[in-house]
Amino acid sequence: DPVQTKTPLTMRRSPLLLLLLQLLLLAVVSNGYKPVIIVHGIFDGPKQFENISAFITKAHPGTSVKVIDLYDDLASLKPLWKQVQGFRKAAEFIMRKAPNGTHLLCFSQGGLICRALLSMIPNHNVNTFVSLSSPLAGQYGDTDYMKSIFPGCMKKIVYKICYRRSGPKVSICDYWNDPHHRSLYLQSNNFLPILNGEKPHKHMEEWRENFLHIKKLVLIGGPDDGVITPWQSSHFGFYDSNENVVEMKNQEFFRNDTFGLKTLEARGDLSVCVQSGVKHTHWHSNLTVFMNCIEKWLT
């Protein structure tokens, strides 16, 4: 009789082993992606970030995406230092569960909240901070958002509300930067000038050191935004007293490196992405923006 050969057991099971190896490899790769923490903007909440969350998980399978569900919608008008307290607790909770680090993606007003978090949290583990169309150097312009917050007010008189010494204020006052009333802005605003190091305080060096723990700062914005005014504020540019835009590198806080921006640029850890044709409320649902400006930084 001809000799009958038997297929080794390992060979017969090879398709199963191959499948198991593929699943194991996928698990290793997916576990390599750092969790992404998202902080929403004014009049926003988690619902507005379903698209970008889907973009992230499709591009980087297995990524944990956490949209912090705090100060949503009208509650986003509360003073920013109050919001920072709540977002800090939520962000630190997520960070503690991510020993290999996290990424921070923050939209519009949320970008300022995130800057405060990165300044105040010692030894945070944020690798990449993506600032998506945020008024990083302030806001000064008549927009639909402004009309809903200050009905009947023109940009030229908003300072009378925002820079008064007493009375209730809304979040936008914390970054309302009237270039025609610079001294009042520095005197009355206790949020943005402190973050930018334009108003000296005892925590300046500590906050600068904390902020510089990030490995990459990604600034995203564009000329068709329609809300952030000037739109270059999303890249740390802003108006002078004649309403001419002074670019980031000519800003005093950059030249003096008050919070570490110049150091990040010198390290090669500052990325600026300009995207035309994007309205303010579309940044977080635009696939082109995600692919061109965000995807590669969230590994």
RODO-2510 file (C-alpha; in nm, 4 decimals, decimal comma):
residues 299
     n   res          X          Y          Z
     1     d     0,0000     0,0000     0,0000
     2     p     0,1198     0,3480    -0,0723
     3     v     0,2377     0,5314     0,2309
     4     q    -0,0326     0,7686     0,3567
     5     t     0,0941     1,0948     0,4866
     6     k    -0,0927     1,2888     0,7486
     7     t    -0,1145     1,6627     0,7477
     8     p     0,0468     1,7858     1,0679
     9     l    -0,1990     1,9233     1,3208
    10     t    -0,0261     2,2614     1,3166
    11     m    -0,0677     2,2803     0,9404
    12     r    -0,4369     2,1928     0,9556
    13     r    -0,4866     2,4656     1,2142
    14     s    -0,2749     2,7226     1,0336
    15     p    -0,5717     2,9312     0,9091
    16     l    -0,6914     2,9606     1,2680
    17     l    -0,3421     3,0442     1,3895
    18     l    -0,3045     3,3021     1,1148
    19     l    -0,6324     3,4634     1,2161
    20     l    -0,5262     3,4700     1,5806
    21     l    -0,1937     3,6263     1,4870
    22     q    -0,3702     3,8927     1,2815
    23     l    -0,6041     3,9736     1,5692
    24     l    -0,3095     3,9902     1,8073
    25     l    -0,1244     4,2234     1,5726
    26     l    -0,4323     4,4446     1,5401
    27     a    -0,4627     4,4597     1,9185
    28     v    -0,0983     4,5583     1,9533
    29     v    -0,1323     4,8283     1,6878
    30     s    -0,4595     4,9676     1,8237
    31     n    -0,3271     4,9709     2,1773
    32     g    -0,0414     5,1839     2,0473
    33     y    -0,2745     5,4768     1,9795
    34     k    -0,2998     5,7236     2,2617
    35     p    -0,6463     5,8222     2,3882
    36     v    -0,7821     6,1469     2,2441
    37     i    -0,9497     6,3927     2,4813
    38     i    -1,1820     6,6422     2,3106
    39     v    -1,2939     6,9725     2,4615
    40     h    -1,5828     7,1439     2,2838
    41     g    -1,6379     7,5117     2,2103
    42     i    -1,9022     7,7711     2,2856
    43     f    -2,2646     7,6535     2,2352
    44     d    -2,1306     7,3024     2,1669
    45     g    -2,1436     6,9629     2,3324
    46     p    -2,0469     6,6006     2,2611
    47     k    -2,3074     6,5639     1,9852
    48     q    -2,1194     6,8042     1,7571
    49     f    -1,8086     6,5842     1,7703
    50     e    -1,9546     6,2564     1,6485
    51     n    -1,8054     6,3016     1,3005
    52     i    -1,4512     6,3745     1,4093
    53     s    -1,4683     6,0921     1,6636
    54     a    -1,5624     5,8594     1,3775
    55     f    -1,2788     5,9976     1,1620
    56     i    -1,0305     5,9223     1,4403
    57     t    -1,1452     5,5670     1,5095
    58     k    -1,1558     5,4838     1,1386
    59     a    -0,8048     5,6181     1,0768
    60     h    -0,6651     5,4719     1,4000
    61     p    -0,8742     5,1658     1,4972
    62     g    -0,9074     5,1049     1,8667
    63     t    -0,8399     5,4650     1,9686
    64     s    -1,0298     5,5721     2,2785
    65     v    -1,1971     5,9070     2,2072
    66     k    -1,3376     6,0953     2,5055
    67     v    -1,5477     6,4080     2,4470
    68     i    -1,5779     6,5704     2,7885
    69     d    -1,9456     6,6284     2,8602
    70     l    -1,9318     6,9461     3,0672
    71     y    -2,0584     7,3031     3,0263
    72     d    -2,2532     7,2169     2,7132
    73     d    -2,4571     7,4604     2,5049
    74     l    -2,5649     7,7671     2,7082
    75     a    -2,3563     7,6538     3,0060
    76     s    -2,0509     7,7225     2,7877
    77     l    -2,1098     8,0929     2,8565
    78     k    -2,0002     8,0558     3,2183
    79     p    -1,6698     8,2224     3,3135
    80     l    -1,3728     8,0277     3,1840
    81     w    -1,1872     7,9842     3,5126
    82     k    -1,4976     7,8101     3,6481
    83     q    -1,5079     7,5851     3,3427
    84     v    -1,1366     7,5118     3,3695
    85     q    -1,1908     7,3668     3,7175
    86     g    -1,4461     7,1162     3,5903
    87     f    -1,2575     7,0240     3,2748
    88     r    -0,9390     6,9779     3,4761
    89     k    -1,0956     6,7128     3,6994
    90     a    -1,2353     6,5271     3,3995
    91     a    -0,9105     6,5469     3,2000
    92     e    -0,6926     6,4342     3,4911
    93     f    -0,9213     6,1338     3,5456
    94     i    -0,8687     6,0268     3,1823
    95     m    -0,4942     6,0942     3,1977
    96     r    -0,4505     5,8753     3,5055
    97     k    -0,5918     5,5818     3,3091
    98     a    -0,3551     5,6403     3,0151
    99     p     0,0013     5,5768     3,1367
   100     n     0,1389     5,5965     2,7813
   101     g     0,0053     5,9466     2,7278
   102     t    -0,2885     6,1253     2,5671
   103     h    -0,3690     6,3726     2,2911
   104     l    -0,5780     6,6858     2,3443
   105     l    -0,8030     6,8153     2,0645
   106     c    -0,9817     7,1382     2,1484
   107     f    -1,2206     7,3449     1,9406
   108     s    -1,2839     7,7198     1,9440
   109     q    -1,3299     7,8444     2,3023
   110     g    -1,2219     7,4978     2,4140
   111     g    -0,8717     7,5728     2,2878
   112     l    -0,8342     7,8390     2,5557
   113     i    -0,9648     7,6032     2,8231
   114     c    -0,7081     7,3472     2,7112
   115     r    -0,4280     7,5997     2,7234
   116     a    -0,5202     7,6633     3,0857
   117     l    -0,5243     7,2887     3,1574
   118     l    -0,1809     7,2388     3,0035
   119     s    -0,0451     7,5320     3,2023
   120     m    -0,1915     7,4310     3,5366
   121     i    -0,1611     7,0509     3,5437
   122     p     0,1882     6,9525     3,6603
   123     n     0,3375     6,6498     3,4854
   124     h     0,0421     6,6113     3,2497
   125     n     0,0882     6,3427     2,9853
   126     v    -0,0449     6,5233     2,6771
   127     n     0,1647     6,4394     2,3732
   128     t    -0,0075     6,6473     2,1027
   129     f    -0,2266     6,9516     2,1601
   130     v    -0,4438     7,0233     1,8557
   131     s    -0,6011     7,3690     1,8679
   132     l    -0,8851     7,3725     1,6155
   133     s    -0,9896     7,7255     1,5156
   134     s    -0,9451     7,8766     1,8614
   135     p    -0,9199     8,2494     1,9469
   136     l    -0,5764     8,1968     2,1011
   137     a    -0,4790     8,5635     2,0878
   138     g    -0,8304     8,6905     2,1538
   139     q    -1,1484     8,7880     1,9730
   140     y    -1,2580     9,1224     1,8292
   141     g    -1,5330     9,1210     1,5693
   142     d    -1,9046     9,1440     1,4923
   143     t    -2,0204     8,7875     1,4257
   144     d    -2,3455     8,5935     1,4575
   145     y    -2,2141     8,4533     1,7859
   146     m    -2,1576     8,8037     1,9167
   147     k    -2,5065     8,9166     1,8174
   148     s    -2,6596     8,6278     2,0109
   149     i    -2,4563     8,7067     2,3232
   150     f    -2,4688     9,0871     2,3095
   151     p    -2,7852     9,1768     2,1118
   152     g    -2,7661     9,5224     1,9611
   153     c    -2,4026     9,5735     2,0605
   154     m    -2,1328     9,6683     1,8148
   155     k    -1,7798     9,5408     1,8651
   156     k    -1,6658     9,8933     1,9485
   157     i    -1,8704     9,9041     2,2699
   158     v    -1,8469     9,5437     2,3956
   159     y    -1,5476     9,6455     2,6054
   160     k    -1,7821     9,8532     2,8222
   161     i    -1,9510     9,5293     2,9282
   162     c    -1,6482     9,3022     2,9380
   163     y    -1,3996     9,5368     3,1016
   164     r    -1,6179     9,6682     3,3823
   165     r    -1,4979     9,5930     3,7330
   166     s    -1,8121     9,4271     3,8660
   167     g    -2,1223     9,2467     3,7512
   168     p    -2,1820     8,9142     3,5751
   169     k    -1,9684     8,8340     3,2733
   170     v    -1,9897     8,5676     3,0051
   171     s    -1,7063     8,3480     2,8826
   172     i    -1,6316     8,5524     2,5725
   173     c    -1,5319     8,8433     2,7968
   174     d    -1,2405     8,6294     2,9139
   175     y    -1,0845     8,6563     2,5685
   176     w    -1,2398     8,9762     2,4315
   177     n    -0,9315     9,1685     2,3203
   178     d    -1,0203     9,5205     2,2083
   179     p    -0,7109     9,6595     2,0318
   180     h    -0,8351    10,0156     2,0881
   181     h    -0,8484     9,9705     2,4661
   182     r    -0,5314     9,7767     2,5331
   183     s    -0,4675     9,9147     2,8806
   184     l    -0,8221     9,8318     2,9943
   185     y    -0,7869     9,4807     2,8528
   186     l    -0,4693     9,4196     3,0511
   187     q    -0,6138     9,5775     3,3622
   188     s    -0,9572     9,4133     3,3626
   189     n    -0,9141     9,0762     3,1934
   190     n    -0,7919     8,8069     3,4307
   191     f    -0,7881     8,5154     3,1894
   192     l    -0,6240     8,5533     2,8471
   193     p    -0,3534     8,8068     2,9436
   194     i    -0,2533     8,5703     3,2239
   195     l    -0,2364     8,2695     2,9902
   196     n    -0,0308     8,4702     2,7409
   197     g     0,2037     8,5987     3,0080
   198     e     0,1097     8,9568     2,9246
   199     k     0,0057     9,0074     3,2847
   200     p     0,2825     8,8910     3,5218
   201     h     0,1823     8,6490     3,7976
   202     k     0,3591     8,4239     4,0458
   203     h     0,2899     8,1025     3,8528
   204     m     0,4373     8,2172     3,5199
   205     e     0,7498     8,0019     3,5218
   206     e     0,5678     7,6965     3,6562
   207     w     0,2913     7,7284     3,3953
   208     r     0,5466     7,7730     3,1181
   209     e     0,7286     7,4587     3,2262
   210     n     0,4030     7,2619     3,2392
   211     f     0,2936     7,3818     2,8952
   212     l     0,6263     7,2785     2,7441
   213     h     0,5655     6,9159     2,8447
   214     i     0,3686     6,8754     2,5215
   215     k     0,5560     6,7186     2,2306
   216     k     0,3642     6,8936     1,9524
   217     l     0,1393     7,1991     1,9183
   218     v    -0,0860     7,1984     1,6107
   219     l    -0,2589     7,5263     1,5204
   220     i    -0,5455     7,5043     1,2711
   221     g    -0,7499     7,7864     1,1199
   222     g    -0,8417     7,9576     0,7967
   223     p    -0,9538     8,2801     0,6273
   224     d    -1,3145     8,1702     0,5682
   225     d    -1,3896     8,0830     0,9313
   226     g    -1,6365     8,3697     0,9752
   227     v    -1,6312     8,3690     1,3564
   228     i    -1,2747     8,3863     1,4900
   229     t    -1,1759     8,7492     1,4310
   230     p    -0,9181     8,8060     1,3116
   231     w    -0,8941     8,4500     1,1849
   232     q    -0,5174     8,4656     1,2419
   233     s    -0,5916     8,4547     1,6149
   234     s    -0,6157     8,0779     1,5637
   235     h    -0,2411     8,1007     1,4888
   236     f    -0,1636     8,3528     1,7671
   237     g    -0,1837     8,6546     1,5363
   238     f    -0,3889     8,9601     1,6317
   239     y    -0,4759     9,3216     1,5523
   240     d    -0,2649     9,6198     1,6428
   241     s    -0,4328     9,9499     1,7353
   242     n    -0,4973    10,0201     1,3658
   243     e    -0,6579     9,6774     1,3168
   244     n    -0,3685     9,5531     1,1075
   245     v    -0,2881     9,1908     1,1823
   246     v     0,0408     9,1297     1,3613
   247     e     0,1548     8,7734     1,2970
   248     m     0,2498     8,5327     1,5759
   249     k     0,6271     8,5771     1,5540
   250     n     0,5929     8,9528     1,5948
   251     q     0,3718     8,9272     1,9014
   252     e     0,5369     9,0361     2,2242
   253     f     0,4414     8,7142     2,4038
   254     f     0,6210     8,5167     2,1311
   255     r     0,9335     8,7315     2,1267
   256     n     0,9561     8,7180     2,5069
   257     d     0,8654     8,3476     2,5117
   258     t     0,6399     8,4147     2,8087
   259     f     0,4593     8,0794     2,7992
   260     g     0,6895     7,8719     2,5784
   261     l     0,5575     7,9364     2,2270
   262     k     0,8948     8,0485     2,0909
   263     t     1,0622     7,7476     2,2504
   264     l     0,8156     7,5107     2,0834
   265     e     0,8871     7,6744     1,7488
   266     a     1,2634     7,6489     1,8050
   267     r     1,2264     7,2808     1,8980
   268     g     1,0430     7,2150     1,5721
   269     d     0,7329     7,1184     1,7669
   270     l     0,4959     7,3824     1,6294
   271     s     0,2817     7,2970     1,3267
   272     v     0,0572     7,5552     1,1570
   273     c    -0,2169     7,4388     0,9215
   274     v    -0,4171     7,6869     0,7114
   275     q    -0,7316     7,5525     0,5464
   276     s    -0,9464     7,7704     0,3208
   277     g    -1,3164     7,7272     0,2545
   278     v    -1,4122     7,6066     0,6024
   279     k    -1,6808     7,7791     0,8100
   280     h    -1,6366     7,7878     1,1856
   281     t    -1,8987     7,5274     1,2725
   282     h    -1,7661     7,2849     1,0098
   283     w    -1,4080     7,2374     1,1302
   284     h    -1,4832     6,9275     1,3353
   285     s    -1,6917     6,7583     1,0648
   286     n    -1,4679     6,8279     0,7646
   287     l    -1,2812     6,5161     0,6507
   288     t    -1,0285     6,7167     0,4478
   289     v    -0,9325     6,9163     0,7571
   290     f    -0,8913     6,5948     0,9525
   291     m    -0,6764     6,4281     0,6870
   292     n    -0,4605     6,7330     0,6108
   293     c    -0,4172     6,8815     0,9559
   294     i    -0,4974     6,6311     1,2311
   295     e    -0,4731     6,2617     1,1441
   296     k    -0,0950     6,2200     1,1458
   297     w    -0,0563     6,3787     1,4887
   298     l    -0,2897     6,1416     1,6756
   299     t    -0,0806     5,8238     1,6716
***
